[in-house]
Amino acid sequence: MRSSLPILWTDDLFSPAQELWEEARSFGLRYGWAQSIRDFNGVVGMLTLARSSDPVTEKELDAKRFKMAWLTQAAHLAMSQCLTPKLMPEVNAKLSNREIAVLRWTADGKTSSEISCILNIAERTVNFHINNVVAKLNATNKTSAAIKATMLGLL
């Protein structure tokens, strides 16, 4: 998941997970190719294609690399549309313009008092917006909310 390069199944790759490798082989899966993806929301996934015969060659890898990348993106998009709202409901959170402004200043390290001066609103109002954002994003605090909002592309 640290790279977007394809990963070919090898004995070395599965050395830390021998039991998984043996189980895959017991079902006839001997050769495989895994492709990871990270979307704009920071959600990661991996698609693996496997078969029982004929190792994946460098020539095949080169010839099919773009098709595999496309298939990975298509599968990830389809699965994300089904699973992300269930696993990460905050992905559908809607923040008001004022909540976004307050959160941007929070992410820049400003205190509620400083934000109230910058935006010319009461400190209590700043805290009200921060509390709303924390609740909407299911965050534990304002720092966590700023990080989640950034990962979700809201900031």
N, C-alpha and C positions, 0 to 999 in steps of 0.2 A: 504494500500500500504506500510505500515511499517513492515509487517511481511509476511512470506511465508506460514503461517498456514492458513488452510481453515477457512472460516467465514460462520456460519450458520445464516440464516435469523431469526430474532426474533423481537418482538415488540420493545424491548429496542434498538436494532441496528438501527431501522428506526425512533426512537423517534425524532431525529432532522429533519427528512424528512417525516413528516406525509402525505403530499400530494402525494409524490412518492409511499409510502406504500399503500395508499388508491387506487391510480390509478392501481398499480400492482394487488391488490385484485379485482378490478373491472373487470379485464381480467382473473380472476380465478387463479392467481399466489399467492399461500399462503406459499409455502415452497421452500426454495432455499439454494444454496451452492455456495459461491464465492471463487475463488482461484486466488491469485495475482501472478505475475511473474515479475522479473527484469532480463533482459538479459545482456550479457557482454558489450553492448554498453550503458548501463544505461537506456535503454528504458523500461518503465513499462507498464503493461497491466493487465487486469483482465477478467477472464472467469466466467460467472455465469450460472448455470443450475437451472431451476425452474420447479415446478410442482404444480398441483392444489390439490392433495390429498396425504396423508401419509407423516407425518413429517420425516425428515432425522434423523435417530437415531445414537447414538454413534457407534453401531455395524456396521451400514451401512457405516458410515464415515470411520471407521477403515478398512473395507473390500474394499472400493473403493478409498481410499486416493491416492494410487500410480497411479491408472488409471486416476484419475482426474488431478494429477500433470502432467502426460504424455500428456493428452489431452490439458491441458492449454499450455504446451510448444509447442505442435504441432500447435495449433491454433495461438499462438503468433508468431511463426516462419512464418507461412503462411501469416498472416496479416502484419507482419513487412516487409516482402519482397515486399508486394504491397504498403504499406503506408509510410514506412520510407523514401524512396527516394523522395517522394512528400512533406512530412511534414518536413523533415530534410535533404535537399540535400547535406549538408556537410558530411554526413555519407560516401559518395562515393569519398570524396576528397583524392587525392594522393599527398603526400608530398615527396619532394626529401630528400635524406640522409642529405644534408647540412641544409635544412629547419628544419628537425627533430633535428639535433644537436644544431642549434641555439635556437630552442624552448625549448629543454631540459635545456640548460643553463639559458634561460629566466625564466623557471619554478623554477629553483633553486635560483632565485633572482639576477642573474648577470645583470649588465647594458650592453648596447651595446658596450661600450668601453672595459669593462672587457672581454666580449665574443670575441671581435676582437683580443685581446691579447692571449686568450686561444686558439683560432682556427687559429691564425696567418693570419687573413684576415683584410681588411680595415673595419673600423666602418661603413662606407657607405654601404658596402656589407652586413654587419650584418643587418642593417636597411632595406635593400632591401629584404632580406629573411624574416624578420619579417613582412614587409608589404605584401609580397606574401602570407604568412600563414594566416594573418588576413583576407585577401580577400578570400582565398580558403575556410576558415572555417566560413565565414560570421560573423566574430567576430567584436566587437566594439573597442578592443584594444589588446595589446599583452598578458595581463593577462587573458582576456577572451579567447583568442586563446589557451593559454596553458591549461586552464581548459577544453575547448571543446576537444582539442586533447587528453587529458588524459581520458576524458569520452568516447571518440570514440576508445580508445585503440591504438592511434597512438604514444603515448609516453611510 
